[in-house]
């Protein structure tokens, strides 16, 4: 960042040992090398570079250090008006503010679902942290100072307009039933998509059930609970017995859309969170090709890479449906802005037109909107490591976990479930388009699967076993002598092939 004193300021994400441990080993090495090159560039052109580091922030001295090094260069401090800062940021980033708005919407939905008002919310956030966690306590106090006036203004606006929102409607219905005690003769209450239930809707069902003694049958999949921003509380599903009493659980593990090879990858990924209910999905469907393909690209090459992947899918499967998914709605914009006219997006219809493939049905959806959808093949866009990447590090902020019945302490818990949904929309193959800095989720798939990857241009695919033709070669290590060998993953068994 260049300022008016002919000074360049760089914040490097390293510790006191000059290591970027937040990255994978390969990316960390590249990051440190980029730091060296930047320093050399400033020496070459005789420009002044000032540096700050991540461990300053860890030790809570970042602002102190920044002030010291700027004062040493006799930099004058002139506070900017908040409006000027906002306008300048907005001019460079048209998506600025959208994610914090979604975070606040999620906070409002969860608060109203639990019928928590200002004083109650302050109590919830104050009692969650001990004196040992001052940073988080201060962080949440700051969030409340910013957000509570918005919540109060929202409720007052509804009142002034004589309006109610969805949570108000459900809560008022619940109060009416509780106060009037109507007679119900229901024998069964059946709820679909139960993993998305909110506390307000659960309380409504509970009142009806208590008055009717109806049996409750709920169907859902906690691996696909992705609507926390709308008020859903996954603990009502995962801790079912705590809220409804004695129950019987039946697992539906047979699946028909995905191949077993894809199920093995996606299930292992989502089950890393120990709070997800343990299931072992099975399929009799065999993969036509490797179910997951890793495709790396530079931003300027994304159009050519995308066109090439469409061509590959058409060549392998014919003119079948292709579903293009983005973590955010703007991911499709990031694709077409580099297009020379070969790719067009008809936003109103959600259709993508690709030159030369006009007769292939290609749709675009965000991953949230894709839940319940399927296609012959899927292309997942823009899998980058960024605040607004995948995982999105803003909307899955732990600050909302405090409004759930049971804290989701596992990092990126909901984003992990969302990625699972993205992987499982395909009947055949999912193509992961990966920019220079790969998403942590992509790194996990590669490192945890430990697959032997075959490079084809800029893409990588797991390699088929030469014997059975369907199992995927993996690199394994012997517990006895530490020798490494190739093995084939076939459904849930591993067959040893040979030493490396």
C-alpha positions in Angstrom: 0.0 0.0 0.0 1.6 3.3 -1.1 0.9 6.4 1.0 1.8 10.1 0.6 5.3 9.9 2.1 6.8 7.7 -0.6 6.7 4.7 1.7 5.4 1.2 1.0 3.8 -0.7 3.8 3.5 -4.5 3.7 1.9 -6.8 6.3 3.5 -10.3 6.1 1.6 -13.2 7.5 4.6 -14.8 9.3 5.6 -15.6 12.8 8.9 -14.5 14.5 10.7 -17.4 12.8 9.6 -16.1 9.3 7.3 -19.0 8.8 3.7 -18.9 7.4 2.3 -21.9 9.4 -1.3 -21.0 8.4 -0.5 -22.3 4.9 0.2 -25.7 3.6 4.0 -26.5 3.5 4.2 -25.9 -0.3 2.2 -22.7 -0.2 4.2 -21.5 2.9 7.4 -21.9 1.0 6.1 -19.9 -2.0 4.8 -17.2 0.4 8.2 -16.7 2.0 9.9 -16.7 -1.4 7.4 -13.9 -2.5 8.4 -11.9 0.6 12.1 -12.2 -0.4 11.3 -11.1 -3.9 9.4 -8.0 -2.7 12.2 -7.0 -0.5 14.7 -7.4 -3.3 12.5 -5.3 -5.6 12.5 -2.5 -3.1 16.3 -2.7 -2.8 16.7 -2.6 -6.6 14.5 0.5 -7.0 15.8 2.1 -3.8 12.2 2.4 -2.4 11.4 2.4 1.3 9.6 -0.7 2.6 8.1 -0.8 6.1 6.9 -4.2 7.4 4.5 -5.6 10.0 4.0 -9.2 10.8 1.2 -11.6 12.0 2.9 -12.2 15.3 2.4 -8.5 16.1 -1.3 -9.1 15.9 -1.0 -12.3 17.9 0.8 -10.5 20.7 -1.7 -7.6 20.5 1.0 -5.0 19.6 0.2 -4.6 15.9 -1.1 -1.0 16.1 1.6 0.0 18.6 4.3 -1.3 16.3 2.7 0.3 13.2 2.5 3.7 15.0 6.2 3.4 16.0 7.6 2.7 12.5 5.4 5.4 10.9 6.4 8.0 13.5 10.1 7.1 13.0 9.6 8.1 9.3 7.9 11.4 10.5 4.6 10.4 9.1 1.8 12.8 10.0 -1.4 11.3 11.3 -4.6 12.8 9.9 -7.7 10.9 10.7 -10.0 10.2 7.8 -13.7 10.6 8.0 -15.6 7.3 8.1 -17.7 8.3 5.1 -14.5 9.0 3.0 -13.0 5.6 4.0 -16.3 3.8 3.1 -16.6 5.5 -0.3 -13.0 4.8 -1.2 -13.3 1.1 -0.2 -16.6 0.8 -2.1 -15.0 2.3 -5.2 -12.5 -0.6 -5.3 -14.7 -3.4 -4.1 -18.4 -3.4 -5.2 -19.0 -6.4 -2.9 -17.8 -4.6 0.2 -20.2 -4.9 3.1 -22.4 -7.7 1.6 -21.0 -10.4 3.8 -21.1 -8.4 7.0 -24.8 -7.7 6.2 -25.4 -11.4 5.9 -23.7 -12.0 9.2 -25.9 -9.4 10.8 -29.0 -10.9 9.2 -28.0 -14.3 10.6 -27.6 -12.7 14.1 -31.0 -11.1 13.9 -32.7 -14.3 12.7 -31.1 -16.5 15.4 -31.8 -13.8 18.1 -35.5 -13.5 17.2 -35.8 -17.3 16.8 -34.7 -17.7 20.4 -36.8 -14.6 21.5 -33.7 -12.9 22.8 -33.8 -9.1 23.2 -31.0 -6.6 24.0 -30.5 -7.4 27.7 -30.7 -11.2 27.1 -28.2 -11.0 24.3 -25.8 -9.1 26.4 -26.1 -11.8 29.2 -25.5 -14.6 26.6 -22.3 -13.1 25.3 -21.0 -12.0 28.7 -21.4 -15.4 30.3 -19.8 -17.4 27.5 -16.3 -16.2 28.2 -13.9 -16.4 31.1 -11.3 -13.8 32.1 -8.8 -16.0 30.2 -10.4 -15.2 26.9 -10.3 -11.4 26.9 -9.7 -11.1 23.2 -12.9 -13.0 22.3 -14.9 -11.2 25.0 -13.8 -7.8 23.6 -14.5 -8.9 20.0 -18.0 -9.9 20.9 -18.6 -6.8 22.9 -17.6 -4.7 19.9 -19.9 -6.7 17.6 -22.9 -6.2 20.0 -22.2 -2.4 20.2 -22.4 -2.3 16.4 -25.3 -4.8 15.9 -27.7 -4.2 18.7 -28.8 -0.8 17.5 -29.5 -2.3 14.1 -31.7 -5.1 15.8 -33.5 -2.5 17.8 -34.1 -0.2 14.8 -35.3 -3.2 12.8 -37.9 -4.2 15.5 -39.0 -0.6 15.9 -39.5 -0.2 12.1 -41.7 -3.3 12.0 -43.7 -1.9 14.9 -44.1 1.5 13.3 -45.3 -0.1 10.1 -47.7 -2.6 12.0 -45.7 -5.4 10.3 -44.2 -8.7 11.5 -41.5 -10.9 10.1 -41.4 -14.7 9.7 -39.9 -15.3 13.2 -42.6 -13.0 14.8 -45.3 -14.9 13.0 -44.1 -18.3 14.3 -43.4 -16.9 17.8 -46.9 -15.3 18.0 -48.6 -18.5 16.8 -46.7 -20.4 19.5 -47.8 -18.0 22.2 -51.5 -18.2 21.0 -51.4 -22.0 21.3 -49.7 -21.9 24.7 -52.2 -19.4 26.1 -55.4 -20.8 24.5 -54.7 -24.5 24.8 -56.8 -25.6 21.7 -57.8 -29.2 21.3 -55.9 -31.1 18.6 -56.5 -34.6 17.4 -53.4 -35.1 15.4 -51.9 -38.6 15.6 -48.7 -37.9 13.6 -46.6 -34.8 12.9 -44.2 -35.4 10.0 -41.4 -33.0 9.2 -39.1 -33.1 6.2 -35.7 -31.3 6.0 -35.6 -31.3 9.8 -31.9 -30.4 9.7 -33.0 -26.8 8.8 -35.4 -26.3 11.7 -35.1 -23.2 13.8 -35.8 -22.9 17.5 -39.0 -20.8 16.9 -40.4 -23.5 14.6 -39.4 -26.3 17.0 -41.2 -24.5 19.9 -44.4 -24.3 17.7 -44.2 -28.0 16.9 -43.6 -28.8 20.6 -46.7 -26.9 21.7 -48.9 -28.8 19.2 -47.3 -32.1 20.1 -47.8 -31.6 23.8 -51.5 -30.9 23.3 -52.2 -33.7 20.9 -49.7 -36.4 22.1 -48.9 -36.9 18.4 -46.0 -39.1 17.3 -43.2 -37.1 15.7 -41.5 -38.3 12.5 -38.6 -36.2 11.3 -36.5 -36.8 8.1 -33.3 -34.9 7.4 -29.5 -35.0 7.0 -27.3 -33.1 9.4 -24.5 -33.3 6.9 -26.6 -30.8 4.8 -27.5 -28.3 7.5 -26.5 -25.1 5.7 -29.1 -22.4 6.6 -27.8 -21.0 9.9 -28.1 -17.5 8.4 -31.9 -18.1 8.2 -32.1 -19.2 11.8 -31.7 -23.0 11.6 -30.1 -24.7 14.7 -28.4 -27.9 13.9 -28.2 -29.0 17.5 -32.0 -29.6 17.4 -31.2 -32.4 15.0 -27.9 -33.7 16.3 -29.2 -33.7 20.0 -32.6 -34.9 19.0 -33.3 -36.9 22.1 -32.5 -34.0 24.4 -35.5 -32.0 23.0 -38.0 -34.7 22.2 -37.3 -37.5 24.6 -37.1 -41.2 23.7 -36.8 -41.8 20.0 -35.7 -44.4 17.4 -33.1 -43.5 14.8 -33.2 -45.1 11.4 -30.3 -44.4 9.0 -30.9 -44.2 5.2 -27.5 -45.0 3.9 -28.2 -46.2 0.4 -27.7 -43.5 -2.2 -28.2 -43.5 -5.9 -26.9 -40.3 -7.3 -23.2 -40.5 -6.5 -20.7 -43.2 -7.1 -19.1 -45.0 -4.2 -15.8 -43.3 -5.1 -17.3 -39.8 -4.7 -19.1 -40.9 -1.5 -15.8 -42.0 0.1 -14.2 -38.6 -0.6 -17.2 -36.5 0.4 -18.2 -38.5 3.5 -14.6 -38.6 4.9 -14.5 -34.8 4.4 -17.7 -33.9 6.3 -17.2 -36.5 9.1 -14.0 -34.7 10.2 -16.4 -32.7 12.4 -17.0 -35.2 15.3 -20.4 -33.6 16.0 -21.8 -34.8 12.7 -23.8 -38.0 13.1 -21.8 -41.0 11.9 -23.2 -42.6 8.8 -21.7 -44.8 6.1 -23.4 -44.0 2.8 -23.1 -46.8 0.2 -23.8 -46.9 -3.6 -23.8 -49.6 -6.2 -23.0 -47.0 -8.8 -19.6 -47.2 -10.4 -17.7 -44.0 -11.4 -17.4 -43.6 -15.1 -14.2 -41.6 -14.5 -12.4 -40.1 -11.5 -15.2 -38.4 -9.6 -13.1 -35.4 -8.4 -10.8 -33.4 -10.8 -8.5 -30.7 -9.6 -7.9 -27.9 -12.1 -5.5 -25.1 -11.3 -5.5 -21.8 -13.2 -4.3 -18.2 -13.3 -7.1 -15.5 -13.4 -6.2 -14.5 -17.0 -6.5 -18.1 -18.2 -9.8 -18.9 -16.5 -11.9 -18.6 -19.6 -9.7 -21.1 -21.6 -9.6 -23.4 -18.6 -13.4 -23.3 -18.2 -14.0 -23.9 -21.9 -11.6 -26.8 -21.9 -13.4 -28.5 -18.9 -16.8 -28.1 -20.7 -15.2 -29.8 -23.7 -13.8 -32.6 -21.6 -17.1 -33.3 -20.0 -19.0 -33.3 -23.3 -16.4 -35.6 -24.8 -16.6 -38.1 -21.9 -20.4 -38.0 -21.2 -22.1 -36.5 -24.2 -24.3 -33.5 -24.2 -25.4 -34.0 -20.6 -26.4 -31.3 -18.1 -23.7 -29.3 -16.4 -24.3 -27.4 -13.2 -21.8 -24.6 -12.4 -21.7 -23.8 -8.7 -20.3 -20.8 -6.9 -19.9 -20.2 -3.2 -21.2 -16.7 -3.9 -23.3 -15.2 -6.6 -20.4 -13.0 -7.7 -18.2 -16.1 -8.5 -19.9 -16.3 -12.0 -19.1 -12.6 -12.5 -15.4 -13.3 -11.7 -15.6 -15.9 -14.5 -17.2 -13.9 -17.3 -15.3 -10.7 -16.7 -12.3 -12.4 -18.2 -14.3 -13.8 -21.1 -13.8 -12.5 -24.6 -17.4 -13.3 -25.4 -17.2 -17.0 -25.4 -19.1 -17.2 -22.1 -22.4 -15.4 -21.5 -24.5 -15.5 -18.3 -28.2 -14.9 -18.5 -28.8 -13.9 -14.9 -32.6 -13.9 -14.9 -32.7 -17.5 -16.1 -29.6 -18.7 -14.4 -28.3 -20.0 -17.7 -24.7 -20.0 -19.0 -24.3 -19.9 -22.8 -20.9 -21.2 -24.0 -19.9 -20.6 -27.6 -19.8 -23.9 -29.5 -21.9 -25.7 -26.8 -25.2 -23.9 -27.3 -27.1 -27.2 -27.2 -25.6 -28.2 -23.8 -27.7 -27.3 -20.8 -25.4 -25.3 -18.5 -26.9 -23.7 -15.4 -25.4 -21.6 -12.6 -26.5 -21.7 -8.9 -24.9 -20.7 -5.7 -24.2 -23.8 -3.5 -26.9 -22.8 -1.1 -29.5 -22.7 -3.9 -28.3 -26.0 -5.3 -29.4 -28.0 -2.3 -31.8 -30.6 -3.6 -30.6 -30.1 -7.2 -28.5 -32.4 -9.3 -26.8 -32.6 -12.7 -24.9 -35.1 -14.7 -21.7 -33.1 -14.0 -20.7 -30.2 -11.8 -18.0 -27.5 -12.1 -17.2 -25.7 -8.9 -15.8 -22.2 -9.4 -13.2 -20.0 -7.7 -12.0 -22.3 -4.9 -9.6 -19.8 -3.4 -8.2 -19.2 0.1 -9.7 -15.8 0.9 -12.1 -14.1 3.3 -14.7 -14.4 0.6 -13.5 -17.8 -0.7 -14.6 -21.3 0.1 -14.8 -21.5 3.1 -16.2 -18.1 3.5 -14.5 -16.8 6.6 -17.0 -14.1 7.3 -20.4 -15.8 7.3 -19.1 -18.8 9.3 -17.9 -16.5 12.0 -18.0 -18.2 15.5 -19.8 -15.2 16.8 -23.1 -16.8 15.7 -22.3 -20.1 17.4 -23.2 -18.5 20.7 -26.8 -18.2 19.7 -27.1 -21.9 18.9 -28.2 -24.5 21.5 -24.8 -26.2 21.3 -21.7 -24.3 20.2 -20.2 -25.3 16.9 -16.6 -25.1 17.9 -15.3 -27.1 14.9 -13.7 -24.6 12.5 -15.8 -23.8 9.5 -18.4 -26.3 10.6 -21.2 -25.0 8.4 -18.9 -24.2 5.5 -17.7 -27.8 5.6 -21.3 -29.0 5.2 -21.8 -26.6 2.4 -18.8 -27.9 0.6 -20.1 -31.4 1.1 -23.4 -30.3 -0.6 -21.4 -28.9 -3.5 -19.4 -32.1 -4.0 -22.5 -34.3 -4.0 -24.7 -32.5 -6.6 -23.1 -34.5 -9.4 -24.1 -37.9 -10.9 -20.7 -38.4 -12.4 -17.9 -35.9 -11.9 -17.2 -32.7 -10.1 -14.5 -30.4 -11.5 -12.8 -28.1 -8.9 -11.5 -24.8 -10.5 -8.6 -23.6 -8.2 -6.9 -20.3 -8.5 -3.3 -19.7 -7.4 -4.0 -19.8 -3.6 -6.0 -23.0 -3.2 -8.9 -23.2 -0.7 -8.0 -25.1 2.5 -10.8 -27.5 1.6 -9.1 -28.4 -1.6 -5.8 -28.9 0.2 -7.6 -31.3 2.6 -9.0 -33.4 -0.2 -5.6 -33.8 -1.8 -3.6 -34.3 1.4 -6.1 -36.5 3.3 -6.9 -38.7 0.3 -3.2 -39.0 -0.4 -4.1 -39.9 -4.0 -1.5 -40.6 -6.6 -2.4 -37.7 -9.0 -1.8 -37.7 -12.7 -1.2 -34.3 -14.3 -3.0 -33.5 -17.5 -2.1 -29.9 -18.5 -3.1 -27.9 -15.5 -5.5 -30.5 -14.1 -5.0 -33.5 -11.8 -7.0 -36.7 -11.5 -6.7 -39.6 -9.2 -5.2 -42.6 -11.0 -7.1 -45.8 -11.6 -5.8 -49.1 -10.2 -4.2 -51.1 -13.2 -5.8 -54.3 -12.0 -9.4 -53.7 -11.0 -9.7 -50.5 -13.2 -12.1 -48.8 -10.8 -10.1 -48.4 -7.5 -8.0 -45.3 -7.0 -4.3 -45.5 -6.3 -3.2 -44.1 -3.0 0.2 -43.7 -1.3 0.2 -45.7 1.9 2.9 -46.4 4.5 3.7 -49.6 6.4 3.4 -49.6 10.1 6.1 -52.2 10.4 9.0 -50.9 8.4 7.8 -47.4 7.2 8.0 -48.5 3.6 5.7 -46.7 1.3 3.6 -48.5 -1.3 0.7 -48.0 -3.7 -2.7 -49.3 -2.7 -6.1 -49.1 -4.3 -9.1 -47.8 -2.5 -12.1 -50.0 -3.5 -15.3 -48.9 -1.7 -14.1 -49.3 1.9 -11.3 -51.8 1.5 -7.6 -51.3 0.6 -5.7 -53.8 -1.4 -1.9 -53.7 -1.3 -0.3 -53.6 -4.7 3.5 -53.0 -4.6 6.3 -51.1 -3.0 7.3 -47.7 -4.5 
